């Protein structure tokens, strides 16, 4: 599905961002504009490179519980692919197949991204695979429910020497039974970017499916539909 007008619009928006952030590369022609997850990957890469202090992978997760009450929390997005967005959290907070929304906000780049869809729980094997990727201090934080102090530099070397001297090996952490992952299958991607001193926000909106499927947060195999709009902020 060719969308030359959409590609042209996005190139202009990206060029405008490049003027404000000279270190951001110009828009590449080979980016698949019809696949919004590739745009999210590029924007996240820009944020990780140019504003790492803002913790670019952290997103605000919004959903509702079984009684219909709204719930919000911060979560770390681990993977982005054509299948959707993957994150890991304490189980029980999100209902299976629940409608969810994820919001990234990168103020230093004047960008934000909203993703809406349904969350599907990953298997225990998939969660275990991710748990083993984390360093020891992150695994401890997941197990204890509190942030463990991460020693770095000289302190890390001293701690390592002491463990070696007294033959104290860190025991492998067991993944908690109440921890797991979810895959959000998106039906909406919304890319927002503030253009200079303008009171407007440039918005790139991708959605798929009929209005009914969007209201019900159900994913189908239809192609992504692109819209370029401006919002007053």
Secondary structure, 3 states (H helix, E strand, C coil): CCCHHHHHHHHHHHHHHHHHCCCCCCCCCCCCCCCHHHHHHHHHHHHHHHCHHHCCCEEEEEEECCCCCEEEEEEEEEEEECCEEEEEEECCCCCCCEEEEEEEEEHHHCEEEEEEEEEEECCHHHHHHHHHHCCHHHHHHHHHCCCCCCCCHHHHHHHHHHHHHCCCCCCCCCCCCCEEEEEEEEEEEEEEEECCCCCEEEEEEEECCCHHHHHCCCCCCCCCEEEEEEEEC
